[in-house]
Amino acid sequence: MPSALITGITGQDGPYLAELLLEKGYDVYGLMRGQNNPKRGMVERELPDVKILTGDLTDQSSLMRALNDSNATEVYNLGAISFVAYSWENAKVTSDVTGMGVLNLLEAVRLHGGDDPRAVRFYQASSSEMFGKVQQVPQTEETLLWPRSPYGVSKVYGHYMTINYRESYGMHASSGILFNHESPRRGPEFVTRKVSQAVARIKLGLQDELVMGNLDAQRDWGFAGDYVEAMWLMLQQENGDDYVVSTDETHTIRELLDLAFAHAGIEDWERYVRQDPAFMRPAEVDLLIGDSSKARDVLGWKPKVNFPELVAMMVDSDLAEQKKLAGL
């Protein structure tokens, strides 16, 4: 039975990846920081077959213990301080976890492998935020990286360190440059879930307005459940490599609002939405759209859920959740 260790098991992608690997017969371990993690109960309830290990990306010795305890043949590094807005407020913490944490885990994997640098296959969750001030449209694996946030800078460090370990030590190390991917499991601080949750609450009469930032920012949004399959496929290849994972389509925040409100039966969303400069980024990333042809050609991967279906899925989920919470 293959064994996989997932950092960031409490995030959005971790549970989807764990479910996929369990279906494929893996022994799955999830790395969690601290015994009193508030999301531990969620993982134990929704993923009872995942074995939880305690560890911290900033503590290499704890990562070594996790590798020994799991005897993992595949490691998926999804752990990060992943909320972009937070990274300006806490650039040091973001750098330590999202950047240096990658180095700590790569080194732990290298040492654990001993004489066989390919004994453990490694996946790094890179991000389209690395492109930042985009130098090419659409963005490919070869596009110059120009990050526009401490989060993006930290992801660039982890991305290049993964390439460096692959080239220096011969490790099977891959980076998935994932464009925005969303789901009902997305945290409410992220714009897609912020919108779907607010739309549900407005529809149910529980909320009067939605306060937003830049409505003209454009993103390439896909479904997280589709994207974790690409992660797994990367580690099934003969050699490690880097892959853009995206839908190859871009949509504005306005389009997101159009679809979300319309799905809830509200046609005129402008009377519910107010813009506030406090929600504007200090340095905006205006246009992100990927070219995932390499992933489609080499991995045989393609997204299954389109943008309208994704938005409808999230609004329906939040409507059900808010009805339950409100006792409606």
QUILIN-V676188 format. One record per residue. N is the residue number from 1. RES is the residue in one small letter. PHI is phi as a letter, one per 30 degrees, with the letter a starting at -180 (999 if undefined). NEAR is the number of other ideal C-beta (glycine too) atoms within 12 Angstrom. Layout:
n=(N	N)
res=(RES	RES)
phi=(PHI	PHI)
near=(NEAR	NEAR)
This chain:
n=(1	2	3	4	5	6	7	8	9	10	11	12	13	14	15	16	17	18	19	20	21	22	23	24	25	26	27	28	29	30	31	32	33	34	35	36	37	38	39	40	41	42	43	44	45	46	47	48	49	50	51	52	53	54	55	56	57	58	59	60	61	62	63	64	65	66	67	68	69	70	71	72	73	74	75	76	77	78	79	80	81	82	83	84	85	86	87	88	89	90	91	92	93	94	95	96	97	98	99	100	101	102	103	104	105	106	107	108	109	110	111	112	113	114	115	116	117	118	119	120	121	122	123	124	125	126	127	128	129	130	131	132	133	134	135	136	137	138	139	140	141	142	143	144	145	146	147	148	149	150	151	152	153	154	155	156	157	158	159	160	161	162	163	164	165	166	167	168	169	170	171	172	173	174	175	176	177	178	179	180	181	182	183	184	185	186	187	188	189	190	191	192	193	194	195	196	197	198	199	200	201	202	203	204	205	206	207	208	209	210	211	212	213	214	215	216	217	218	219	220	221	222	223	224	225	226	227	228	229	230	231	232	233	234	235	236	237	238	239	240	241	242	243	244	245	246	247	248	249	250	251	252	253	254	255	256	257	258	259	260	261	262	263	264	265	266	267	268	269	270	271	272	273	274	275	276	277	278	279	280	281	282	283	284	285	286	287	288	289	290	291	292	293	294	295	296	297	298	299	300	301	302	303	304	305	306	307	308	309	310	311	312	313	314	315	316	317	318	319	320	321	322	323	324	325	326	327	328)
res=(m	p	s	a	l	i	t	g	i	t	g	q	d	g	p	y	l	a	e	l	l	l	e	k	g	y	d	v	y	g	l	m	r	g	q	n	n	p	k	r	g	m	v	e	r	e	l	p	d	v	k	i	l	t	g	d	l	t	d	q	s	s	l	m	r	a	l	n	d	s	n	a	t	e	v	y	n	l	g	a	i	s	f	v	a	y	s	w	e	n	a	k	v	t	s	d	v	t	g	m	g	v	l	n	l	l	e	a	v	r	l	h	g	g	d	d	p	r	a	v	r	f	y	q	a	s	s	s	e	m	f	g	k	v	q	q	v	p	q	t	e	e	t	l	l	w	p	r	s	p	y	g	v	s	k	v	y	g	h	y	m	t	i	n	y	r	e	s	y	g	m	h	a	s	s	g	i	l	f	n	h	e	s	p	r	r	g	p	e	f	v	t	r	k	v	s	q	a	v	a	r	i	k	l	g	l	q	d	e	l	v	m	g	n	l	d	a	q	r	d	w	g	f	a	g	d	y	v	e	a	m	w	l	m	l	q	q	e	n	g	d	d	y	v	v	s	t	d	e	t	h	t	i	r	e	l	l	d	l	a	f	a	h	a	g	i	e	d	w	e	r	y	v	r	q	d	p	a	f	m	r	p	a	e	v	d	l	l	i	g	d	s	s	k	a	r	d	v	l	g	w	k	p	k	v	n	f	p	e	l	v	a	m	m	v	d	s	d	l	a	e	q	k	k	l	a	g	l)
phi=(999	d	b	b	c	c	d	i	d	c	d	d	d	e	d	d	d	e	d	d	d	d	d	d	i	d	d	c	c	c	d	b	d	i	d	c	e	d	c	e	d	d	d	d	d	d	b	d	d	d	d	c	c	c	a	b	d	d	b	d	d	d	d	d	d	d	d	d	d	d	h	d	c	b	b	c	c	c	d	a	d	c	d	e	e	d	d	d	d	b	d	d	d	e	d	d	d	d	c	d	e	d	d	e	d	e	d	d	d	d	d	d	d	i	d	c	d	c	d	b	d	c	c	c	d	d	b	d	d	d	d	h	d	d	c	a	b	d	c	c	d	c	d	e	d	b	d	b	a	e	d	d	d	d	d	d	e	d	d	d	d	d	d	d	d	d	d	d	c	i	d	d	b	b	c	c	d	d	d	e	b	b	a	d	d	d	d	d	d	d	d	d	d	e	d	d	d	d	e	d	d	d	e	d	i	c	a	c	b	b	c	b	c	d	d	c	d	c	b	c	c	b	c	e	d	d	d	d	d	d	e	d	d	e	d	c	d	d	b	d	a	c	b	d	b	a	c	i	b	b	b	d	d	d	d	e	d	e	d	d	d	d	d	d	i	c	d	c	d	d	d	c	c	b	c	b	e	d	c	d	d	e	b	d	c	d	b	b	b	c	b	c	d	d	d	d	d	d	d	i	c	a	d	c	c	d	d	e	d	d	d	d	e	d	d	d	d	d	d	d	d	d	d	d	d	d	i	c)
near=(15	23	30	43	49	48	50	41	42	33	37	37	44	41	35	36	49	42	29	31	38	28	17	22	13	29	24	38	40	47	46	35	31	17	12	10	23	12	25	23	15	23	31	19	12	21	31	17	21	34	28	33	35	24	38	29	40	27	22	25	18	26	41	27	22	40	37	22	22	36	23	40	29	39	52	46	52	43	40	44	36	36	30	41	28	24	33	24	16	20	23	19	23	34	30	26	37	48	40	28	41	45	31	35	49	44	29	36	45	34	25	30	28	14	11	17	25	25	24	40	37	47	51	52	48	46	49	50	43	44	42	30	24	32	18	20	19	29	39	28	31	16	25	16	32	22	34	31	36	35	38	40	29	41	42	33	33	48	41	27	34	43	28	23	35	30	17	16	27	18	35	32	44	43	42	48	47	50	46	41	45	43	35	31	35	34	24	25	18	29	37	42	33	31	42	42	33	36	39	38	30	30	31	26	15	21	22	15	18	35	20	30	24	24	27	21	30	28	40	39	48	44	38	41	30	36	47	42	34	48	45	36	30	42	42	25	26	12	18	34	31	35	38	43	48	42	39	29	25	31	34	25	33	23	26	41	36	25	31	47	30	20	30	33	16	27	15	13	30	17	14	25	30	18	20	14	12	13	23	21	27	19	22	26	34	22	27	43	31	44	31	37	21	30	38	21	14	23	27	17	31	23	32	17	26	20	34	22	23	41	39	25	33	42	38	22	28	38	31	20	23	27	18	13	15	17	8	15)
